[in-house]
Amino acid sequence: MKHLISALLIMSLAACSGPSSEEKEIATKECPEFIEKNMSDRKSIETKILDIYAKKGKVVVEVGYRDKYSDDSYSVRLCVLDSEKGTISSPSPMNDSEWSK
């Protein structure tokens, strides 16, 4: 019984541990570039990583973006990395709540 409880505790802690440092490194590089490319209608955009976390077995990155030449606050787009499939996506604003923290 003690072994079962220990195993369940370890699994739950592993699930809550968040993205690995390797996943964070990839996300820090790939997500801002992905958001910039998807917003190609805006020529002068700057991005900033606001948060990185795990949800549903994927890495989710909150990327702030704004016009380089303005003092406006950052708007936020989510970026979802799926390591198993090797894909990166940005959910639509209608689907953000599924991936929000």
PEQUIRA-V648588 format. One record per backbone hydrogen bond with DSSP energy under -1.0 kcal/mol. NH is the residue of the N-H (numbers start at 1). CO is the residue of the C=O. If there is no record, write none. Layout:
nh = [NH/NH]
co = [CO/CO]
//
This chain:
nh = [5/6/7/8/9/10/11/12/13/14/15/16/24/25/26/27/28/29/30/31/34/35/36/37/38/42/46/48/50/51/53/55/58/59/60/61/62/63/64/65/66/68/70/75/77/79/80/81/82/86/87/89/95/98/99/100]
co = [1/2/3/4/5/6/7/8/9/10/11/12/20/21/22/23/24/25/26/27/30/31/32/33/34/39/66/64/62/62/60/58/55/81/53/79/51/77/48/75/46/44/67/65/63/61/89/59/87/82/82/80/92/95/96/96]
//
